[in-house]
Amino acid sequence: MYSKELISGLEKKAKKIRRNVIESIGIGTAGHVGGSCSAADIVTALYFYKMKYDKNNPKMKDRDRFLLSKGHVAVLQYSAMAEAGFFPLSDLKHTKDINFHLQGHPDYLKTPGVEAGTGSLGQGLSLGLGMALALKTDGINSKVYVLCGDGELAEGQNWEAIMAGSCYKMDNLVAIVDHNKLQAMGKIEDRFDIMPIAEKWEAFGWNVIEIDGHNMEEILAALDKADRVKGCPTVIVAHTTKGKGISFAEDNVACHNVLLTEEMYNKAISELS
């Protein structure tokens, strides 16, 4: 269905974005490696295949909206945005610098192309639902994509938004769950067991698509399938590996937010080159 050239190009872009994340964090600094790398393929597909936007006009009225509900991995969004041309790649090395436009969490007031301030977990889906309702009201044919962490689904506000999304038939709203099965302090099943995720969303009236979140063809097919769904919102439950692409970080909860030593930094850069 999709050309080898398209898939290969996106896979290379996702690897480059993971490398951008590591370079942005740098040596001797703590950063959210795990969750950035688990969602990198999804974010790549959104920015370089699916979403309509104008890097030179971030407020374009009929743009698609992307909200990073798991805002602590802002460096992932910044890495994709830099690759897309919203700002120079060289800006990434100044992430978290005081008064710079790339802060630790997405900041709507500082960074053109960011749709909302996020990072207080559990709020992104509610914000996305509000945007989707406004687009429907204004007759604008655009999509709202919200990337959620699986750990943040323990927040009750999510489920109010899930119920409302179904109630108002928000078929222009697509939630994506980065289901890496780990949160900051351990396995989700040990900290706050919210399984089974897919069945819960289905019971709340959403169209559910389950995929391998590192299989680029499956990601593209799911995003395209969501476009054809009418009368209800869609959730893509993407099964992923925390720290994907970096051997010492894969499925390692200690790399949720990790201080990179010079050895770790060099190893990650080598594996992503």
C-alpha positions in Angstrom: 0.0 0.0 0.0 2.9 2.4 0.8 6.0 2.7 -1.3 9.3 1.4 0.1 10.8 4.8 -0.5 8.1 6.5 1.7 8.5 4.0 4.5 12.3 4.0 4.4 12.4 7.8 4.3 10.1 8.1 7.4 12.1 5.4 9.3 15.3 7.4 8.6 13.6 10.6 9.7 12.5 8.9 13.0 16.0 7.8 13.7 17.3 11.4 13.0 14.6 12.8 15.4 15.8 10.3 18.1 19.3 11.5 17.6 18.1 15.1 17.8 16.6 14.3 21.2 19.9 13.0 22.5 21.9 15.9 21.2 19.3 18.3 22.7 19.6 16.7 26.1 23.4 16.6 26.0 26.0 15.3 28.4 25.6 15.7 32.1 22.0 16.8 31.8 18.8 14.9 32.7 16.2 14.5 30.0 13.2 12.3 29.1 14.9 9.8 26.8 12.5 6.9 27.3 9.2 8.4 26.4 10.7 10.5 23.6 12.1 7.5 21.8 9.0 5.4 22.3 6.8 7.9 20.5 9.3 9.1 17.9 7.9 6.9 15.0 4.4 8.2 15.7 5.4 11.9 15.8 7.5 11.4 12.6 4.4 10.0 10.8 2.3 12.9 12.0 4.7 15.7 11.0 6.1 14.2 7.8 3.2 12.2 6.4 -0.2 13.1 7.8 -0.7 16.6 9.2 -1.4 19.7 7.2 0.4 22.8 8.5 2.5 25.7 7.3 5.9 26.2 9.0 5.9 29.8 7.8 2.3 30.4 9.1 1.9 28.4 12.2 -1.6 29.9 12.9 -3.0 28.9 9.5 -6.7 28.6 10.1 -7.3 25.2 8.6 -4.2 23.5 10.0 -4.3 20.2 11.8 -3.6 20.5 15.5 -1.1 18.4 17.4 -1.2 18.3 21.2 1.5 16.5 23.2 -0.4 15.6 26.3 2.7 13.9 27.7 4.4 17.3 27.7 7.5 16.2 29.6 8.8 14.8 26.3 8.7 18.2 24.7 12.1 17.7 23.3 10.6 15.1 21.0 8.1 17.6 19.5 10.9 20.2 19.2 13.1 17.8 17.4 10.3 17.1 14.8 9.4 20.7 14.5 13.0 21.7 13.8 13.2 19.0 11.1 10.0 20.4 9.7 11.5 23.9 9.5 9.6 25.8 12.2 13.0 26.9 13.6 16.7 26.1 13.0 18.1 22.8 14.1 20.8 24.6 16.0 18.1 25.9 18.4 17.7 22.4 19.9 21.0 22.6 21.8 19.5 25.5 23.7 16.5 23.6 25.0 15.6 24.6 28.6 17.9 27.6 28.5 16.5 30.4 30.6 14.2 32.7 28.5 14.7 30.6 25.3 11.7 29.6 23.3 12.2 25.9 23.9 11.3 25.1 27.5 11.0 21.8 29.4 7.3 21.6 28.6 5.6 22.9 25.5 4.8 26.6 25.8 2.1 28.0 23.6 3.2 31.6 24.3 6.9 31.0 23.5 7.0 28.5 20.6 5.2 29.1 17.3 3.6 25.8 16.2 2.8 24.6 19.7 -0.9 24.5 20.2 -1.2 24.4 24.1 0.9 24.4 27.2 0.9 20.8 28.4 2.7 18.6 30.9 0.2 18.7 33.8 -0.7 15.1 32.9 -4.2 14.1 31.9 -5.2 17.5 30.5 -4.2 17.2 26.8 -7.2 15.2 25.7 -9.7 17.7 27.2 -7.8 20.6 25.4 -7.9 18.6 22.1 -11.6 17.9 22.5 -12.3 21.6 23.0 -10.3 22.4 19.8 -12.1 19.7 17.9 -15.5 21.1 19.0 -14.5 24.6 17.9 -13.4 23.4 14.5 -16.7 21.6 14.0 -18.6 24.7 15.1 -16.6 26.9 12.7 -17.0 24.5 9.8 -13.3 23.9 9.4 -12.3 20.5 8.0 -9.2 19.8 10.1 -8.1 17.1 12.5 -6.9 17.3 16.1 -4.3 14.7 17.1 -3.5 14.2 20.8 -0.6 12.0 21.9 -1.1 10.6 25.4 1.1 8.5 27.6 -0.4 5.3 29.0 0.6 6.2 32.5 -1.4 9.5 32.4 -4.6 7.6 31.6 -4.9 7.1 35.4 -6.0 10.7 35.5 -9.8 10.9 35.7 -10.1 14.0 33.5 -9.1 11.8 30.5 -12.2 9.7 31.0 -14.5 12.7 31.1 -13.0 13.8 27.8 -13.4 10.3 26.4 -17.0 10.2 27.3 -17.6 13.7 25.9 -15.8 12.9 22.7 -18.1 10.0 22.0 -21.2 11.9 23.1 -20.5 14.7 20.6 -19.4 12.4 17.8 -16.0 14.1 17.4 -14.8 12.3 14.3 -12.2 15.0 13.8 -10.5 14.0 17.0 -7.8 11.3 17.1 -6.1 10.2 20.3 -2.9 8.2 20.2 -1.8 6.3 23.2 2.0 5.7 23.5 1.5 2.3 25.2 5.1 1.6 26.4 3.8 0.1 29.6 6.2 2.0 31.9 5.8 5.2 33.8 8.2 7.3 35.8 8.5 4.9 38.8 7.9 1.5 37.3 5.5 -0.8 35.3 2.0 0.5 34.9 0.5 -2.8 36.0 2.4 -2.4 39.3 1.8 1.3 39.9 -1.8 1.9 38.7 -3.1 -0.9 36.6 -5.4 0.6 33.9 -5.5 -2.5 31.6 -7.1 -3.4 29.3 -6.7 0.0 27.5 -8.3 -0.8 24.1 -11.4 -2.4 25.6 -12.0 0.5 27.8 -11.9 3.1 25.0 -14.2 0.9 22.9 -16.7 0.6 25.8 -16.8 4.4 25.9 -17.8 4.5 22.2 -14.5 5.2 20.4 -13.3 3.6 17.2 -10.2 1.6 18.4 -7.2 0.7 16.3 -4.3 -1.3 17.8 -0.9 -1.2 16.2 2.8 -1.8 16.6 3.9 1.8 17.3 7.3 1.1 15.7 6.0 -0.3 12.4 5.8 2.7 10.2 3.4 1.1 7.7 1.0 0.2 10.5 1.2 3.8 11.8 0.4 5.3 8.4 -2.5 2.8 7.8 -4.0 3.7 11.2 -3.8 7.4 10.6 -5.4 7.0 7.1 -8.1 4.7 8.5 -9.0 7.3 11.1 -9.7 9.8 8.3 -12.5 7.5 7.0 -14.3 7.0 10.3 -17.5 9.0 10.7 -19.7 9.6 13.7 -17.2 8.9 16.5 -13.6 9.7 17.5 -10.7 7.4 17.0 -8.0 6.2 19.4 -4.9 4.5 18.1 -3.4 2.3 20.8 0.3 2.1 19.8 2.3 -0.7 21.5 5.8 0.7 21.9 9.1 0.1 23.7 10.3 2.8 26.1 13.7 4.0 24.9 13.3 2.4 21.5 16.5 2.6 19.4 19.0 2.9 22.2 20.1 -0.4 23.7 20.7 0.7 27.2 17.4 2.6 27.3 15.0 0.1 25.8 12.4 -1.1 28.3 14.4 0.5 31.1 12.4 2.6 33.5 15.6 4.2 34.8 15.7 6.0 31.4 12.3 7.7 31.8 14.3 10.8 32.9 18.0 10.1 32.8 21.2 12.1 33.3 23.4 11.2 30.3 27.0 10.4 31.1 29.5 11.0 28.3 29.7 7.2 27.7 25.9 6.9 27.5 25.7 10.0 25.2 28.3 8.6 22.8 26.8 5.2 22.8 23.3 6.6 21.9 24.7 8.8 19.2 26.6 5.9 17.7 23.5 3.6 17.7 21.4 6.3 16.1 23.9 7.3 13.4 
